[in-house]
Amino acid sequence: MTETTADVPENGNAEGDLPVRRQAFGMHRIAVRVGVELGSASLKLSDLMAFRDGTIIELDNDIDAPMALYANGTLFAYGELIEQEGKLVVRVTDLAETPDKDSAPGAA
């Protein structure tokens, strides 16, 4: 995790509220659940109930499309899936400007 700093008076923030240190106390310990959306598919319930081992689900994203990254359900970035030391990881390629799911980089 990267820390950032700002030019703020030591006894308070720029608006003169509570001391910044008091506001930020413990913030770095808050857990945030991050998820990656590979794509989605719309299926009939009858199709879903017929799934067996080996069933293939066709997703709506191309294999090279950016993957949406969510923090606690809120879109915050896009990335690409890569392999690193035998693990599947996501490299962040673009930060989201809005929570609009259709604004993915390269979306037409």
C-alpha positions as CSV (number, residue, x, y, z in Angstrom):
1,M,0.0,0.0,0.0
2,T,1.3,3.5,-0.9
3,E,1.0,6.4,1.6
4,T,0.4,9.9,0.3
5,T,0.9,13.1,2.2
6,A,-0.6,16.6,1.7
7,D,0.4,20.1,2.9
8,V,-1.8,20.3,5.9
9,P,-1.2,22.1,9.2
10,E,-0.1,19.6,11.9
11,N,-2.9,20.6,14.3
12,G,-5.7,20.3,11.7
13,N,-6.7,19.9,8.1
14,A,-7.0,22.7,5.5
15,E,-10.6,23.4,6.7
16,G,-9.6,23.7,10.4
17,D,-11.4,20.5,11.4
18,L,-10.1,17.8,13.8
19,P,-6.4,17.1,13.7
20,V,-5.5,15.0,10.6
21,R,-3.7,12.4,12.7
22,R,-6.9,11.9,14.8
23,Q,-9.1,11.6,11.7
24,A,-6.7,9.1,10.0
25,F,-6.1,7.1,13.2
26,G,-6.5,3.4,12.4
27,M,-7.6,4.0,8.7
28,H,-4.7,1.9,7.4
29,R,-6.1,-1.1,9.3
30,I,-9.5,-1.1,7.7
31,A,-10.0,-4.2,5.5
32,V,-11.4,-3.5,2.0
33,R,-12.6,-6.5,-0.1
34,V,-11.3,-6.2,-3.7
35,G,-12.9,-8.2,-6.5
36,V,-12.2,-8.6,-10.2
37,E,-15.0,-9.1,-12.8
38,L,-13.9,-11.2,-15.7
39,G,-17.3,-10.8,-17.5
40,S,-20.9,-11.8,-17.1
41,A,-23.5,-13.9,-18.8
42,S,-27.3,-14.0,-18.8
43,L,-28.7,-17.4,-18.4
44,K,-32.1,-19.0,-17.9
45,L,-32.6,-20.7,-14.6
46,S,-33.2,-24.0,-16.4
47,D,-29.8,-23.7,-18.1
48,L,-28.1,-22.9,-14.7
49,M,-29.8,-25.9,-13.1
50,A,-28.5,-28.1,-16.0
51,F,-24.8,-27.3,-15.2
52,R,-22.5,-30.2,-14.7
53,D,-18.8,-30.6,-14.3
54,G,-17.2,-29.3,-17.5
55,T,-20.0,-26.9,-18.4
56,I,-18.6,-23.9,-20.3
57,I,-20.1,-20.4,-19.7
58,E,-19.5,-17.9,-22.5
59,L,-18.8,-14.4,-21.0
60,D,-19.5,-11.1,-22.6
61,N,-15.9,-9.8,-22.4
62,D,-13.2,-10.4,-25.0
63,I,-10.1,-12.1,-23.6
64,D,-8.0,-8.9,-24.0
65,A,-10.7,-6.6,-22.5
66,P,-9.8,-4.8,-19.3
67,M,-11.1,-6.5,-16.1
68,A,-13.1,-4.3,-13.8
69,L,-11.8,-4.0,-10.2
70,Y,-14.1,-3.3,-7.3
71,A,-13.4,-2.2,-3.7
72,N,-16.4,-3.2,-1.5
73,G,-18.6,-3.3,-4.6
74,T,-17.5,0.1,-6.0
75,L,-15.7,0.3,-9.3
76,F,-12.2,1.8,-8.8
77,A,-9.9,0.6,-11.5
78,Y,-9.3,-1.7,-14.5
79,G,-6.6,-4.2,-15.0
80,E,-5.2,-7.2,-16.8
81,L,-4.8,-10.8,-15.6
82,I,-1.3,-12.0,-15.6
83,E,0.7,-14.9,-14.0
84,Q,3.3,-14.1,-11.5
85,E,5.3,-16.9,-9.7
86,G,2.6,-19.4,-10.4
87,K,-0.2,-17.2,-9.1
88,L,-3.0,-15.4,-11.0
89,V,-2.6,-11.7,-10.3
90,V,-4.1,-8.4,-11.7
91,R,-2.0,-5.6,-13.0
92,V,-3.8,-2.3,-12.6
93,T,-3.8,-0.5,-16.0
94,D,-6.2,2.4,-15.5
95,L,-8.0,4.1,-12.6
96,A,-11.8,4.5,-13.0
97,E,-13.0,8.1,-13.3
98,T,-16.7,7.3,-12.5
99,P,-18.5,4.3,-11.1
100,D,-20.1,3.8,-14.5
101,K,-19.5,0.2,-15.5
102,D,-19.8,1.0,-19.2
103,S,-16.9,3.4,-19.1
104,A,-14.3,0.7,-19.3
105,P,-11.2,1.7,-21.3
106,G,-11.7,0.6,-24.9
107,A,-15.5,0.4,-24.6
108,A,-17.3,1.7,-27.6
